[in-house]
Amino acid sequence: MKVSKTIVTLFLLAMLVSSVFSIALDPVNLEGINVSGRFLVPMRSIFENLGATVDWDGTTRTVTGIKDEIEVKLVIDDINAYVNGELI
């Protein structure tokens, strides 16, 4: 199944919006930090607040969020995202 960049962008945006609106009901730690002009947020808080399971691999510096049939992998210092194994 080919996943377009637009679908992935909309999915990630929906995840973020869902997290922001659920804060009023269930506060989570979404405090981020600004590092060299990049705003970093805790992905675990966002993924878990959306009901996704989260795994961290310190060896490869990869965070994986899985919900239903969607798996999102993000690697530290990599500008790409991997959705269901496909490079985005």
C-alpha positions as a LaTeX table, in Angstrom:
\begin{tabular}{lrrr}
\hline
Residue & $x$ (\AA) & $y$ (\AA) & $z$ (\AA) \\
\hline
Met1 & 0.00 & 0.00 & 0.00 \\
Lys2 & 1.51 & 3.31 & $-1.09$ \\
Val3 & 1.04 & 6.15 & 1.38 \\
Ser4 & 1.30 & 9.64 & $-0.07$ \\
Lys5 & 3.12 & 12.47 & 1.69 \\
Thr6 & $-0.16$ & 14.37 & 1.90 \\
Ile7 & $-1.87$ & 11.52 & 3.76 \\
Val8 & 1.06 & 11.18 & 6.16 \\
Thr9 & 1.11 & 14.94 & 6.75 \\
Leu10 & $-2.63$ & 14.94 & 7.43 \\
Phe11 & $-2.28$ & 11.93 & 9.75 \\
Leu12 & 0.51 & 13.56 & 11.75 \\
Leu13 & $-1.41$ & 16.84 & 11.87 \\
Ala14 & $-4.52$ & 15.03 & 13.06 \\
Met15 & $-2.46$ & 13.31 & 15.75 \\
Leu16 & $-1.09$ & 16.65 & 16.91 \\
Val17 & $-4.48$ & 18.40 & 16.85 \\
Ser18 & $-6.06$ & 15.51 & 18.74 \\
Ser19 & $-3.34$ & 15.80 & 21.37 \\
Val20 & $-3.75$ & 19.54 & 21.74 \\
Phe21 & $-7.53$ & 19.35 & 22.16 \\
Ser22 & $-7.34$ & 16.45 & 24.60 \\
Ile23 & $-5.03$ & 18.42 & 26.90 \\
Ala24 & $-8.04$ & 20.17 & 28.42 \\
Leu25 & $-9.45$ & 16.78 & 29.46 \\
Asp26 & $-6.25$ & 14.87 & 30.20 \\
Pro27 & $-3.14$ & 17.04 & 30.66 \\
Val28 & 0.07 & 15.56 & 29.29 \\
Asn29 & 3.61 & 16.85 & 29.30 \\
Leu30 & 3.94 & 18.52 & 25.92 \\
Glu31 & 6.55 & 21.04 & 26.96 \\
Gly32 & 9.04 & 21.35 & 24.17 \\
Ile33 & 12.41 & 22.98 & 23.83 \\
Asn34 & 13.90 & 25.20 & 21.16 \\
Val35 & 17.26 & 23.91 & 19.95 \\
Ser36 & 19.00 & 25.89 & 17.23 \\
Gly37 & 15.69 & 27.14 & 15.81 \\
Arg38 & 14.00 & 23.71 & 15.93 \\
Phe39 & 11.17 & 23.11 & 18.37 \\
Leu40 & 11.41 & 19.62 & 19.84 \\
Val41 & 8.44 & 17.95 & 21.53 \\
Pro42 & 8.23 & 14.66 & 23.45 \\
Met43 & 6.88 & 12.17 & 20.92 \\
Arg44 & 6.05 & 9.64 & 23.65 \\
Ser45 & 3.51 & 12.05 & 25.17 \\
Ile46 & 1.90 & 12.75 & 21.81 \\
Phe47 & 1.78 & 9.11 & 20.68 \\
Glu48 & 0.52 & 7.76 & 24.02 \\
Asn49 & $-2.11$ & 10.49 & 24.30 \\
Leu50 & $-3.46$ & 9.32 & 20.95 \\
Gly51 & $-3.63$ & 5.73 & 22.17 \\
Ala52 & $-0.60$ & 4.54 & 20.25 \\
Thr53 & 2.01 & 2.22 & 21.70 \\
Val54 & 5.51 & 3.64 & 21.78 \\
Asp55 & 8.89 & 1.96 & 21.56 \\
Trp56 & 12.35 & 3.53 & 21.84 \\
Asp57 & 15.48 & 1.89 & 20.42 \\
Gly58 & 18.46 & 3.67 & 21.94 \\
Thr59 & 20.92 & 1.81 & 19.72 \\
Thr60 & 19.42 & 3.17 & 16.49 \\
Arg61 & 17.90 & 6.25 & 18.18 \\
Thr62 & 14.50 & 5.39 & 16.73 \\
Val63 & 11.04 & 6.05 & 18.17 \\
Thr64 & 8.20 & 3.92 & 16.86 \\
Gly65 & 4.53 & 4.70 & 17.35 \\
Ile66 & 1.93 & 2.09 & 16.45 \\
Lys67 & $-1.83$ & 2.56 & 16.39 \\
Asp68 & $-4.21$ & 0.22 & 14.63 \\
Glu69 & $-2.48$ & $-0.68$ & 11.36 \\
Ile70 & $-0.25$ & 2.39 & 11.16 \\
Glu71 & 3.38 & 2.34 & 12.26 \\
Val72 & 5.35 & 5.61 & 12.31 \\
Lys73 & 9.13 & 5.53 & 12.81 \\
Leu74 & 11.20 & 8.62 & 13.44 \\
Val75 & 14.98 & 8.57 & 13.77 \\
Ile76 & 16.96 & 11.22 & 15.63 \\
Asp77 & 18.80 & 13.55 & 13.18 \\
Asp78 & 16.91 & 12.10 & 10.18 \\
Ile79 & 14.58 & 14.46 & 8.29 \\
Asn80 & 12.56 & 11.51 & 6.97 \\
Ala81 & 9.68 & 9.61 & 8.52 \\
Tyr82 & 8.86 & 5.97 & 7.88 \\
Val83 & 5.20 & 4.96 & 7.72 \\
Asn84 & 4.51 & 1.24 & 7.55 \\
Gly85 & 8.14 & 0.79 & 6.47 \\
Glu86 & 7.89 & 3.25 & 3.58 \\
Leu87 & 10.21 & 6.25 & 3.48 \\
Ile88 & 8.30 & 9.53 & 3.55 \\
\hline
\end{tabular}
